[in-house]
């Protein structure tokens, strides 16, 4: 009985963590069983606010009735991981460029925030 309670608590904690993480998810890329999740973190710094990006790469697989996730990849997965990393890099570049263009437009309009 105690083991079952511990499992329920673990599941509830995992659900809460997933909800917290989901709030920062900017984009997901998938190639077969490989999933790359891109996280967007807003940071206030000395030179102003900016966005930092982090990634997580996982491989999903089914074991019996349960879905499992791994952070290790076979040699056949390498090209998929590289492709997903390339897509994420391009996405970050485009988003960063859009942000820079928006700031330039605001500066030209005289919207400096003062």
Secondary structure as the mmCIF struct_conf table of DSSP 4:
data_model
#
loop_
_struct_conf.conf_type_id
_struct_conf.id
_struct_conf.beg_label_comp_id
_struct_conf.beg_label_asym_id
_struct_conf.beg_label_seq_id
_struct_conf.end_label_comp_id
_struct_conf.end_label_asym_id
_struct_conf.end_label_seq_id
HELX_RH_AL_P HELX_RH_AL_P1 UNK A 2 UNK A 22
TURN_TY1_P TURN_TY1_P1 UNK A 23 UNK A 24
STRN STRN1 UNK A 25 UNK A 31
TURN_TY1_P TURN_TY1_P2 UNK A 32 UNK A 33
STRN STRN2 UNK A 34 UNK A 45
TURN_TY1_P TURN_TY1_P3 UNK A 46 UNK A 47
STRN STRN3 UNK A 48 UNK A 63
TURN_TY1_P TURN_TY1_P4 UNK A 64 UNK A 65
STRN STRN4 UNK A 66 UNK A 70
BEND BEND1 UNK A 71 UNK A 71
HELX_RH_3T_P HELX_RH_3T_P1 UNK A 75 UNK A 77
HELX_RH_AL_P HELX_RH_AL_P2 UNK A 78 UNK A 108
TURN_TY1_P TURN_TY1_P5 UNK A 109 UNK A 110
#
